[in-house]
């Protein structure tokens, strides 16, 4: 299919397909459910299911699956065929409305944080009709939510959908206060940029740390890293270009609007960015992006690494979560317009987001926490663990005016003159960008830059939606009861600027001075996932999520347990992998090379010739010292892993032990292994080096 307009969305049961294949009454009914949240009738589901089945079979589908996002952080699917046997030994192809609406996977085999016991297996998947079904690999994929028999959310999508409704409800209250009687709901939109590494498949297979953990647990720096800054936006190598081309084609078929692709800063690192879409669809699409990247890479003899820090010493990967709010009739509520100082509705929405980020900075930090991101945040490549907001010169100036009364002017960008007559004068934006800020305003949206590269964007977005819903709720309460609307808005904006200006920082977030300044401002600096996890079960958090019906206390407590369990399991796997590699690969390689050097020394001595062998003997001493250090650290790591594994009665203390004990000892072990890598002859070294993996053409 050479026509891109025909290719795009060709495997998606989208609005165009529904309009073509559904009776008018059914189409109107399903659209009413999608657009307005009207309950879906069983009769409508039956007609949709029949049309969906016929369309999918025409696309080559033999099975269907309810595709959902359990608390593992990846997607899950159970495939059922369309076939139904007949009495004469034949089959017919069936798919009912009941099968479309509801599935029943085993709820006890997924992480539940105590919501489900092993013997309580029943769980349900419920069709999310707002996210289109699609055909992939001969299967009809139906996006769904996943809940327990007793109704609790066991997935990442359910709280996201709830949060979208919560934000819409509160945003509409504010809009109606401003006299908006045309919009029916507010939609949050997201464009998640995805960073990733590509390395040679054969080298990947030789690195057990990459296979088991997704990151290198050992590895000395290559002679060259990213210091020449020659990889960023550099020319694509043929093999990478071929991968990216196929990736685009596969994603476009699935309706994923992959727009931008380029080399990132670190060697072998790249990025893909899509066009904005509704948040739950963007979340589904990002999962498809990650899954498709891995599969397409495999076909090109590559492996796609999505870990936040697969290689020490060079930049890691994240997602830039570009978030905004739009009405159903097309108004971007975060668009300042040409005169933002006069756009009062925009200023209220802007202050609502700023206030939300300030009031719930700990929760927003939590939403970006996982073990991999602990390596990345604050490493001169990503924002620090301190949450702050970048607004730029224009909006900061306007807020300063509001603090002192009312805004009467705004800084304009003007024209950028390059000084070459043949080049056109460019319209200059009123504000520069700040790539070091964790939460930056970028024209008509906020860019949350802390999101982990390997994680679903659901958690960050349902957190963001919920905290902004709370901020909007407080604003609506005031505006709805105002005797003088204009005066109340003016007072409200002034109060919010004064209260929340401490969260605004337009400088270099990488600088040590900012850490000191942030402490003076009493901004939280939560550096580890273990500490961040506690924020989800504070009374403040429980009250917030309960108030807006996003997550119950039990659901929050379960997520706390799951988060710490996954941290413990992740570091435990890393520790055990480090031990295996050290004992079975690195230690034997070091011993073999020591033997070779010792044999060389003895051979020279045996000649009886007076030859200076100080180089060999010094190398031998250095090698033996590193080997002894390695052996000592192996024993220390074994002991602390055993100690941590025994602390099952208190998950928080156990997680702390893995963080402060196991993780620390792994780094100590690595120091000796990396020293040996530099000393040992390449022919003896058992695993591909950083230079091999990052600069392999």
C-alpha positions as CSV (number, residue, x, y, z in Angstrom):
1,X,0.0,0.0,0.0
2,X,2.0,3.0,-1.3
3,X,-0.5,5.7,-0.6
4,X,0.2,7.0,2.9
5,X,-3.3,8.4,3.4
6,X,-4.7,4.9,2.7
7,X,-2.1,3.3,4.9
8,X,-2.6,5.4,7.9
9,X,-5.1,3.7,10.3
10,X,-5.8,0.9,7.8
11,X,-5.7,-1.6,10.7
12,X,-7.9,0.4,13.0
13,X,-11.6,0.2,13.6
14,X,-11.8,3.9,13.7
15,X,-14.6,6.5,13.2
16,X,-14.2,6.2,9.4
17,X,-14.7,2.5,9.5
18,X,-17.6,2.7,11.9
19,X,-19.4,5.3,9.8
20,X,-19.0,3.0,6.8
21,X,-20.0,-0.3,8.4
22,X,-22.5,0.5,11.1
23,X,-26.2,1.3,10.6
24,X,-26.8,5.1,11.2
25,X,-28.7,4.6,14.4
26,X,-26.0,2.3,15.8
27,X,-23.2,4.8,14.7
28,X,-25.0,7.7,16.4
29,X,-25.4,5.6,19.6
30,X,-21.8,4.6,19.8
31,X,-20.6,8.1,19.0
32,X,-22.9,9.4,21.8
33,X,-21.1,7.0,24.2
34,X,-17.7,8.0,23.0
35,X,-18.3,11.7,22.9
36,X,-20.7,12.2,25.8
37,X,-20.2,9.2,28.1
38,X,-23.8,8.0,27.6
39,X,-24.1,4.3,28.7
40,X,-23.8,1.7,25.9
41,X,-26.8,-0.5,25.4
42,X,-26.4,-4.3,24.8
43,X,-28.2,-4.0,21.5
44,X,-25.7,-1.5,20.2
45,X,-22.8,-3.6,21.4
46,X,-24.2,-6.6,19.4
47,X,-24.3,-4.7,16.2
48,X,-20.9,-3.2,16.8
49,X,-19.4,-6.6,17.6
50,X,-20.8,-8.1,14.4
51,X,-19.4,-5.4,12.2
52,X,-16.1,-5.4,14.1
53,X,-15.7,-9.2,13.6
54,X,-16.4,-9.0,9.9
55,X,-14.0,-6.1,9.4
56,X,-11.3,-7.9,11.5
57,X,-11.7,-11.2,9.6
58,X,-11.3,-9.3,6.3
59,X,-8.0,-8.0,7.7
60,X,-6.8,-11.6,8.3
61,X,-7.8,-11.9,12.0
62,X,-8.5,-15.3,13.4
63,X,-8.6,-14.4,17.1
64,X,-9.6,-11.5,19.4
65,X,-8.1,-10.3,22.6
66,X,-9.0,-7.9,25.4
67,X,-5.8,-5.8,25.6
68,X,-5.2,-4.3,29.0
69,X,-2.6,-2.7,31.2
70,X,-2.2,-4.5,34.5
71,X,0.0,-3.2,37.3
72,X,3.1,-5.0,35.8
73,X,3.6,-1.8,33.8
74,X,3.4,-3.7,30.5
75,X,0.3,-4.8,28.5
76,X,-1.5,-8.2,28.7
77,X,-3.6,-10.2,26.3
78,X,-5.4,-13.5,26.2
79,X,-6.3,-14.6,22.7
80,X,-9.6,-16.4,21.8
81,X,-10.5,-17.6,18.3
82,X,-13.7,-16.6,16.5
83,X,-14.5,-20.2,15.7
84,X,-17.5,-22.0,17.1
85,X,-18.0,-25.7,16.2
86,X,-21.2,-26.9,14.5
87,X,-23.0,-30.2,14.8
88,X,-21.8,-31.3,11.3
89,X,-18.1,-31.0,12.2
90,X,-17.7,-27.6,10.7
91,X,-17.3,-24.2,12.3
92,X,-18.9,-20.8,12.2
93,X,-17.2,-17.5,13.1
94,X,-18.9,-15.8,16.0
95,X,-18.2,-12.7,18.2
96,X,-21.0,-11.4,20.4
97,X,-21.6,-8.1,22.1
98,X,-21.1,-9.8,25.4
99,X,-17.6,-10.9,24.3
100,X,-16.9,-7.4,23.1
101,X,-17.9,-5.7,26.3
102,X,-16.5,-8.1,28.9
103,X,-13.6,-10.5,29.3
104,X,-12.5,-12.5,32.3
105,X,-8.8,-13.0,32.8
106,X,-7.3,-14.4,36.0
107,X,-7.0,-11.5,38.5
108,X,-4.9,-13.3,41.1
109,X,-1.9,-13.9,38.8
110,X,-1.3,-10.1,38.3
111,X,0.1,-7.8,40.9
112,X,-2.8,-6.6,43.1
113,X,-1.1,-5.3,46.3
114,X,-3.4,-7.4,48.4
115,X,-6.7,-6.6,46.6
116,X,-6.9,-10.1,45.3
117,X,-5.8,-13.3,47.1
118,X,-4.4,-16.3,45.2
119,X,-7.7,-18.2,45.6
120,X,-9.7,-15.1,44.5
121,X,-9.1,-15.4,40.8
122,X,-12.0,-13.6,39.1
123,X,-11.3,-10.3,37.3
124,X,-13.0,-8.5,34.5
125,X,-11.8,-6.6,31.4
126,X,-14.3,-3.9,30.2
127,X,-14.2,-2.5,26.7
128,X,-12.9,1.1,26.5
129,X,-14.9,2.2,23.4
130,X,-13.2,5.6,23.4
131,X,-9.9,3.9,22.3
132,X,-10.3,2.3,18.8
133,X,-9.8,-1.5,18.4
134,X,-7.2,-2.6,15.9
135,X,-5.9,-5.7,14.1
136,X,-2.3,-6.8,14.7
137,X,-0.6,-10.1,13.9
138,X,-3.9,-11.8,12.9
139,X,-5.7,-10.8,16.1
140,X,-8.4,-8.2,16.9
141,X,-7.1,-6.1,19.8
142,X,-9.8,-4.5,22.0
143,X,-8.5,-1.9,24.4
144,X,-10.0,-2.5,27.9
145,X,-9.9,-1.6,31.5
146,X,-9.2,-4.3,34.1
147,X,-10.9,-4.5,37.5
148,X,-11.4,-7.1,40.3
149,X,-14.5,-9.1,41.1
150,X,-15.2,-6.5,43.8
151,X,-14.8,-3.5,41.5
152,X,-11.3,-2.2,42.4
153,X,-9.0,-1.0,39.6
154,X,-6.2,-3.6,38.9
155,X,-4.7,-1.7,36.0
156,X,-3.3,1.6,34.9
157,X,-6.1,2.6,32.5
158,X,-9.1,2.7,34.9
159,X,-7.7,5.5,37.1
160,X,-6.7,7.3,33.9
161,X,-10.3,7.3,32.6
162,X,-11.6,8.3,36.0
163,X,-9.2,11.2,36.2
164,X,-10.2,12.4,32.7
165,X,-13.8,12.6,33.8
166,X,-12.8,14.3,37.1
167,X,-10.8,17.0,35.3
168,X,-13.5,17.6,32.7
169,X,-16.1,18.0,35.4
170,X,-14.2,20.7,37.3
171,X,-12.9,22.4,34.2
172,X,-16.4,22.7,32.9
173,X,-17.5,24.4,36.1
174,X,-14.8,27.1,35.6
175,X,-15.7,27.5,32.0
176,X,-19.4,28.0,32.8
177,X,-18.4,30.6,35.3
178,X,-16.8,32.5,32.4
179,X,-20.1,32.2,30.5
180,X,-19.2,29.3,28.2
181,X,-22.4,27.5,27.3
182,X,-21.3,25.8,24.2
183,X,-18.6,23.4,25.3
184,X,-19.8,20.1,26.8
185,X,-16.6,18.6,28.1
186,X,-12.9,19.2,28.5
187,X,-10.4,16.6,27.1
188,X,-6.8,16.3,28.2
189,X,-4.4,15.7,25.3
190,X,-0.9,14.2,25.3
191,X,2.0,13.9,22.9
192,X,4.6,11.6,24.5
193,X,8.0,11.7,23.0
194,X,9.8,8.4,23.4
195,X,13.6,8.0,23.7
196,X,15.3,4.6,23.2
197,X,18.6,2.9,22.4
198,X,19.3,0.4,19.6
199,X,22.2,-2.0,19.9
200,X,23.4,-5.1,18.0
201,X,21.3,-8.2,18.8
202,X,24.3,-10.6,18.9
203,X,26.1,-8.4,21.4
204,X,22.9,-8.0,23.5
205,X,22.8,-11.8,23.8
206,X,26.3,-11.9,25.3
207,X,25.3,-9.4,28.0
208,X,23.3,-11.2,30.7
209,X,22.8,-7.9,32.5
210,X,21.0,-6.4,29.5
211,X,19.0,-9.6,29.0
212,X,17.8,-9.9,32.6
213,X,17.7,-6.3,33.8
214,X,17.6,-4.0,30.7
215,X,20.7,-2.1,31.8
216,X,24.5,-2.8,32.0
217,X,25.6,-3.6,35.5
218,X,29.3,-3.5,34.4
219,X,31.2,-1.5,31.8
220,X,34.1,0.9,31.7
221,X,33.5,4.1,29.7
222,X,34.5,4.0,26.0
223,X,37.2,6.4,24.9
224,X,34.5,8.4,23.3
225,X,31.1,9.1,24.7
226,X,28.8,12.0,23.8
227,X,31.2,14.8,24.5
228,X,31.6,15.8,20.9
229,X,27.8,16.3,20.6
230,X,28.0,14.8,17.1
231,X,25.2,12.3,17.4
232,X,22.4,14.6,18.3
233,X,20.3,15.2,15.1
234,X,23.2,13.5,13.2
235,X,22.8,11.7,9.9
236,X,21.0,8.4,10.3
237,X,23.0,5.3,9.6
238,X,21.4,3.1,6.9
239,X,20.5,0.3,9.3
240,X,18.9,2.7,11.7
241,X,17.1,4.5,8.9
242,X,15.7,1.2,7.6
243,X,14.5,0.4,11.2
244,X,12.8,3.8,11.6
245,X,11.1,3.5,8.2
246,X,9.6,0.2,9.0
247,X,8.6,1.4,12.5
248,X,6.8,4.3,11.0
249,X,4.9,2.1,8.5
250,X,3.8,-0.4,11.3
251,X,2.7,2.4,13.6
252,X,0.9,4.3,10.9
253,X,-1.2,1.2,10.1
254,X,-2.2,1.1,13.7
255,X,-3.3,4.8,13.6
256,X,-0.3,6.0,15.7
257,X,0.7,9.4,14.4
258,X,4.4,9.0,14.5
259,X,5.6,12.4,13.4
260,X,9.3,13.1,14.2
261,X,12.3,10.8,14.4
262,X,16.0,11.7,15.0
263,X,19.2,10.7,16.7
264,X,19.4,11.7,20.4
265,X,22.3,13.0,22.4
266,X,23.9,9.7,23.5
267,X,25.6,7.4,20.9
268,X,23.1,4.7,19.7
269,X,20.2,6.7,21.2
270,X,17.2,7.9,19.2
271,X,13.7,9.5,19.7
272,X,10.3,9.2,18.2
273,X,7.6,11.8,18.8
274,X,3.9,11.5,17.9
275,X,1.2,14.1,17.2
276,X,-1.1,14.9,20.2
277,X,-4.2,12.8,20.9
278,X,-6.7,12.2,23.7
279,X,-4.8,11.1,26.8
280,X,-6.2,7.5,27.0
281,X,-5.6,7.0,23.3
282,X,-2.1,8.5,23.6
283,X,-1.4,6.1,26.5
284,X,-2.5,3.1,24.4
285,X,-0.5,4.3,21.4
286,X,2.6,4.8,23.6
287,X,2.3,1.1,24.7
288,X,2.0,0.2,21.0
289,X,5.1,2.3,20.2
290,X,7.2,0.5,22.8
291,X,6.0,-3.0,21.7
292,X,6.4,-2.3,18.0
293,X,9.9,-0.8,18.5
294,X,11.0,-4.1,20.1
295,X,9.5,-6.3,17.4
296,X,10.8,-4.2,14.5
297,X,14.2,-3.9,16.0
298,X,14.4,-7.7,16.2
299,X,13.7,-8.0,12.5
300,X,16.7,-5.7,11.8
301,X,19.1,-7.7,14.1
302,X,18.9,-5.0,16.6
303,X,17.5,-4.8,20.2
304,X,15.6,-1.8,21.5
305,X,16.5,-0.8,25.0
306,X,13.9,1.2,26.9
307,X,15.6,1.3,30.3
308,X,16.1,4.7,31.7
309,X,19.8,4.3,32.1
310,X,21.1,1.3,30.1
311,X,24.7,2.7,29.9
312,X,26.5,4.6,32.7
313,X,28.3,7.8,31.7
314,X,26.1,8.8,28.8
315,X,22.6,10.2,28.8
316,X,19.7,7.9,29.7
317,X,16.2,7.9,28.2
318,X,12.8,9.3,29.2
319,X,9.5,10.4,27.8
320,X,8.6,14.1,27.4
321,X,4.9,14.1,28.3
322,X,3.4,17.1,26.5
323,X,0.0,17.8,28.2
324,X,-2.8,20.2,27.6
325,X,-6.5,20.7,28.0
326,X,-8.9,21.2,25.1
327,X,-12.7,21.6,24.9
328,X,-14.8,19.3,22.8
329,X,-15.4,22.2,20.4
330,X,-11.7,22.8,19.8
331,X,-10.6,25.5,22.3
332,X,-7.1,24.9,23.8
333,X,-7.4,26.2,27.4
334,X,-3.6,26.6,27.7
335,X,-3.3,28.7,24.5
336,X,-2.3,32.2,25.7
337,X,-3.2,34.0,22.4
338,X,-1.5,37.1,21.2
339,X,-2.3,39.1,24.3
340,X,-2.0,36.7,27.2
341,X,-2.2,39.5,29.8
342,X,-5.7,40.2,28.6
343,X,-6.8,36.5,28.3
344,X,-8.2,36.1,31.8
345,X,-9.6,32.6,31.2
346,X,-6.1,31.4,30.1
347,X,-4.5,33.0,33.2
348,X,-6.9,31.2,35.5
349,X,-6.2,27.9,33.8
350,X,-2.5,28.6,33.9
351,X,-2.6,29.4,37.6
352,X,-4.7,26.3,38.2
353,X,-1.9,24.1,36.8
354,X,0.8,26.0,38.6
355,X,-1.1,25.7,41.9
356,X,-1.7,22.0,41.4
357,X,2.0,21.3,40.7
358,X,3.0,23.3,43.8
359,X,0.4,21.8,46.1
360,X,1.1,18.2,45.0
361,X,4.7,18.3,43.9
362,X,5.4,15.1,45.9
363,X,2.7,13.2,44.0
364,X,3.9,14.4,40.7
365,X,7.4,13.3,41.6
366,X,5.9,9.9,42.6
367,X,4.2,9.6,39.3
368,X,7.6,9.5,37.6
369,X,9.3,7.2,40.0
370,X,10.7,3.8,39.2
371,X,14.1,2.1,39.8
372,X,15.5,3.0,36.4
373,X,14.6,6.6,36.8
374,X,16.5,6.8,40.1
375,X,19.7,6.6,37.9
376,X,18.6,9.3,35.5
377,X,17.0,12.2,37.4
378,X,19.5,14.9,38.2
379,X,22.3,13.4,36.1
380,X,22.9,16.4,33.9
381,X,20.7,14.9,31.2
382,X,17.3,15.0,32.8
383,X,15.6,17.3,35.4
384,X,16.5,16.8,39.0
385,X,14.2,15.2,41.5
386,X,13.0,18.6,42.5
387,X,9.7,19.7,40.9
388,X,9.6,23.2,39.5
389,X,7.7,25.0,36.7
390,X,9.3,27.0,33.8
391,X,7.1,29.7,32.4
392,X,9.6,31.9,30.5
393,X,10.1,35.6,30.5
394,X,6.7,36.7,29.1
395,X,4.4,34.8,31.4
396,X,6.6,35.3,34.5
397,X,6.4,39.0,33.8
398,X,2.6,38.9,33.5
399,X,2.3,37.0,36.8
400,X,4.6,39.5,38.5
401,X,2.2,42.2,37.3
402,X,-0.8,40.3,38.6
403,X,0.9,40.0,42.0
404,X,1.2,43.8,42.1
405,X,-2.3,44.5,40.8
406,X,-3.3,43.7,37.3
407,X,-1.5,42.9,34.1
408,X,-1.4,45.7,31.6
409,X,1.3,44.6,29.1
410,X,3.2,41.6,27.8
411,X,6.6,41.0,26.2
412,X,6.5,40.3,22.5
413,X,8.9,38.1,20.6
414,X,9.4,40.3,17.5
415,X,11.5,39.2,14.6
416,X,14.8,37.3,14.6
417,X,17.3,38.7,12.2
418,X,20.0,36.3,11.3
419,X,22.3,38.7,9.4
420,X,22.2,36.9,6.0
421,X,20.2,38.6,3.3
422,X,19.2,35.4,1.6
423,X,17.7,34.0,4.8
424,X,14.2,35.2,5.8
425,X,13.5,37.1,9.0
426,X,11.9,34.7,11.4
427,X,9.1,35.4,13.9
428,X,10.7,35.1,17.3
429,X,8.9,33.4,20.1
430,X,8.2,35.5,23.2
431,X,10.0,33.0,25.4
432,X,13.0,30.7,25.1
433,X,12.7,27.0,26.0
434,X,14.3,25.4,29.1
435,X,15.3,21.8,28.5
436,X,16.4,21.4,32.1
437,X,13.0,22.1,33.7
438,X,10.9,19.1,34.8
439,X,7.6,20.9,34.1
440,X,7.9,23.6,31.4
441,X,5.3,25.7,29.6
442,X,6.1,25.4,25.9
443,X,3.6,27.7,24.0
444,X,0.2,26.1,24.5
445,X,1.0,23.1,26.7
446,X,3.1,21.9,29.6
447,X,6.0,19.4,29.0
448,X,6.5,17.0,31.9
449,X,10.1,15.8,31.2
450,X,10.5,13.4,34.2
451,X,8.5,10.5,32.9
452,X,10.5,7.2,32.7
453,X,11.2,5.8,29.2
454,X,10.1,2.3,30.1
455,X,6.9,3.1,31.9
456,X,3.4,3.7,30.8
457,X,2.4,7.3,30.7
458,X,-0.8,6.5,32.5
459,X,0.4,7.1,36.0
460,X,1.9,10.5,35.3
461,X,-1.2,11.6,33.5
462,X,-3.9,10.4,35.9
463,X,-1.9,12.1,38.7
464,X,-1.6,15.3,36.7
465,X,-5.3,15.2,35.7
466,X,-6.3,14.7,39.3
467,X,-4.2,17.4,40.9
468,X,-5.4,19.9,38.3
469,X,-9.0,18.8,38.8
470,X,-8.6,19.6,42.5
471,X,-7.1,23.0,41.7
472,X,-9.9,23.8,39.3
473,X,-12.5,22.6,41.9
474,X,-11.2,25.2,44.4
475,X,-11.3,27.9,41.8
476,X,-14.8,27.0,40.7
477,X,-16.0,27.0,44.3
478,X,-14.9,30.7,44.5
479,X,-16.1,31.8,41.1
480,X,-19.5,30.2,41.4
481,X,-20.2,32.0,44.7
482,X,-18.7,35.4,43.7
483,X,-20.9,38.4,44.1
484,X,-18.6,40.4,41.8
485,X,-17.0,38.0,39.3
486,X,-14.3,40.3,37.9
487,X,-13.1,41.4,41.3
488,X,-13.1,37.8,42.5
489,X,-11.0,36.7,39.5
490,X,-8.5,39.5,40.0
491,X,-8.2,38.7,43.7
492,X,-7.9,35.0,43.0
493,X,-5.1,35.4,40.5
494,X,-3.2,37.6,42.8
495,X,-3.5,35.2,45.7
496,X,-2.5,32.2,43.6
497,X,0.6,34.0,42.2
498,X,1.7,35.0,45.7
499,X,1.1,31.6,47.1
500,X,2.7,29.5,44.3
501,X,5.5,31.7,42.9
502,X,8.0,29.6,44.8
503,X,7.5,26.7,42.3
504,X,8.4,28.9,39.3
505,X,12.1,28.7,38.3
506,X,13.3,29.7,34.9
507,X,17.0,29.0,35.4
508,X,19.3,26.0,35.1
509,X,17.8,23.1,36.9
510,X,21.1,21.2,36.6
511,X,23.0,23.7,38.7
512,X,24.1,22.9,42.3
513,X,22.9,26.4,43.2
514,X,19.3,25.4,42.3
515,X,19.4,22.5,44.8
516,X,20.3,25.0,47.5
517,X,17.8,27.6,46.4
518,X,15.0,24.9,46.2
519,X,15.7,23.9,49.8
520,X,15.3,27.6,50.9
521,X,12.0,27.6,49.1
522,X,10.9,24.4,50.9
523,X,10.5,22.5,47.7
524,X,10.7,18.7,48.2
525,X,13.7,16.8,46.8
526,X,12.7,13.1,46.7
527,X,15.7,11.3,45.2
528,X,14.6,7.7,45.3
529,X,11.6,5.6,44.4
530,X,11.5,4.1,47.9
531,X,10.9,7.5,49.5
532,X,8.6,8.6,46.7
533,X,6.3,5.6,47.3
534,X,5.2,6.8,50.7
535,X,3.6,9.8,49.2
536,X,0.8,7.8,47.7
537,X,-0.6,6.7,51.1
538,X,-0.5,10.1,52.9
539,X,-3.8,11.4,54.2
540,X,-3.5,14.3,51.7
541,X,-3.2,11.9,48.8
542,X,-5.9,9.5,49.9
543,X,-8.3,12.5,50.4
544,X,-7.5,13.9,47.0
545,X,-8.0,10.7,45.0
546,X,-11.0,9.7,46.9
547,X,-12.7,13.1,46.5
548,X,-12.4,12.9,42.7
549,X,-13.3,9.2,42.6
550,X,-10.0,8.3,40.9
551,X,-8.6,5.8,43.4
552,X,-9.9,4.5,46.7
553,X,-7.9,4.2,49.8
554,X,-7.6,0.4,49.2
555,X,-6.5,1.0,45.6
556,X,-3.9,3.5,46.7
557,X,-2.6,1.2,49.5
558,X,-2.3,-1.7,46.9
559,X,-0.3,0.5,44.6
560,X,2.1,1.4,47.4
561,X,2.6,-2.3,48.1
562,X,3.1,-3.1,44.4
563,X,5.5,-0.2,43.9
564,X,7.8,-1.3,46.7
565,X,7.5,-5.0,45.7
566,X,8.5,-4.2,42.2
567,X,11.5,-2.1,43.5
568,X,12.6,-5.0,45.7
569,X,12.3,-7.6,42.9
570,X,14.1,-5.3,40.4
571,X,17.1,-4.7,42.6
572,X,17.2,-8.3,43.7
573,X,17.3,-9.5,40.0
574,X,20.0,-6.9,39.3
575,X,22.0,-8.1,42.4
576,X,21.8,-11.8,41.5
577,X,22.7,-11.0,37.8
578,X,25.7,-9.0,39.0
579,X,26.8,-12.0,41.1
580,X,26.4,-14.5,38.3
581,X,28.3,-12.4,35.8
582,X,31.1,-11.6,38.3
583,X,31.5,-15.2,39.4
584,X,31.1,-17.0,36.1
585,X,32.5,-14.5,33.6
586,X,34.5,-11.7,35.0
587,X,36.4,-13.5,37.8
588,X,37.5,-16.4,35.5
589,X,38.5,-14.0,32.8
590,X,40.7,-12.1,35.2
591,X,42.2,-15.2,36.6
592,X,43.0,-16.5,33.1
593,X,44.7,-13.3,32.2
594,X,46.7,-13.2,35.5
595,X,47.9,-16.7,34.6
596,X,49.0,-15.5,31.2
597,X,50.8,-12.5,32.6
598,X,52.5,-14.7,35.3
599,X,53.5,-17.2,32.7
600,X,55.1,-14.4,30.7
601,X,57.0,-13.2,33.7
602,X,58.2,-16.7,34.5
603,X,59.2,-17.3,30.8
604,X,61.4,-14.3,30.8
605,X,63.0,-15.2,34.1
606,X,63.6,-18.7,32.8
607,X,65.8,-17.3,30.0
608,X,68.3,-16.1,32.6
609,X,68.7,-12.9,30.6
610,X,68.7,-9.7,32.6
611,X,65.6,-8.0,31.2
612,X,63.5,-5.3,32.8
613,X,60.1,-6.9,33.6
614,X,58.8,-4.2,35.9
615,X,55.9,-3.5,33.5
616,X,54.7,-7.1,33.7
617,X,55.1,-7.4,37.4
618,X,53.3,-4.0,38.1
619,X,50.5,-5.2,35.9
620,X,50.4,-8.5,37.7
621,X,50.2,-6.7,41.1
622,X,47.4,-4.4,39.8
623,X,45.5,-7.4,38.4
624,X,45.7,-9.4,41.5
625,X,44.6,-6.5,43.6
626,X,41.6,-5.9,41.5
627,X,40.7,-9.6,41.5
628,X,41.0,-9.8,45.3
629,X,38.8,-6.7,45.6
630,X,36.3,-8.3,43.2
631,X,36.2,-11.5,45.2
632,X,35.7,-9.6,48.5
633,X,32.8,-7.6,47.0
634,X,31.2,-10.7,45.7
635,X,31.0,-12.1,49.2
636,X,29.8,-8.7,50.6
637,X,27.0,-8.6,47.9
638,X,26.0,-12.1,48.6
639,X,25.6,-11.4,52.3
640,X,23.6,-8.2,51.9
641,X,21.2,-9.9,49.3
642,X,20.6,-12.7,51.8
643,X,20.0,-10.1,54.6
644,X,17.5,-8.1,52.4
645,X,15.7,-11.2,51.2
646,X,15.0,-12.2,54.8
647,X,13.2,-8.9,55.6
648,X,9.8,-9.9,54.1
649,X,7.7,-8.8,57.1
650,X,8.2,-5.1,56.4
651,X,8.2,-4.2,52.7
652,X,9.4,-0.6,53.3
653,X,12.4,-1.7,55.4
654,X,13.2,-4.4,52.9
655,X,13.1,-1.8,50.0
656,X,15.4,0.5,52.0
657,X,17.8,-2.4,52.5
658,X,17.9,-3.1,48.8
659,X,18.4,0.5,48.1
660,X,21.1,1.3,50.7
661,X,22.7,-2.2,50.9
662,X,22.3,-4.2,47.8
663,X,22.4,-1.3,45.3
664,X,25.5,0.2,47.1
665,X,27.3,-3.1,47.1
666,X,26.6,-3.6,43.4
667,X,28.3,-0.3,42.6
668,X,31.3,-1.3,44.8
669,X,31.5,-4.7,42.9
670,X,31.2,-2.8,39.6
671,X,34.2,-0.6,40.4
672,X,36.5,-3.6,40.6
673,X,35.0,-5.3,37.5
674,X,35.4,-2.1,35.4
675,X,39.0,-1.7,36.5
676,X,39.6,-5.3,35.4
677,X,38.0,-4.5,32.0
678,X,40.6,-1.8,31.5
679,X,43.5,-4.1,32.5
680,X,42.5,-7.4,30.9
681,X,43.5,-8.2,27.3
682,X,40.4,-7.8,25.0
683,X,40.8,-11.4,23.8
684,X,40.2,-12.6,27.4
685,X,37.3,-10.2,28.2
686,X,34.1,-12.3,28.1
687,X,31.5,-9.6,27.3
688,X,31.1,-6.8,24.7
689,X,32.3,-3.5,26.0
690,X,30.7,0.0,25.8
691,X,32.8,0.8,22.8
692,X,31.6,-2.4,21.1
693,X,27.9,-1.8,21.8
694,X,27.6,2.0,21.4
695,X,29.8,2.5,18.3
696,X,29.0,-0.6,16.3
697,X,28.2,0.2,12.7
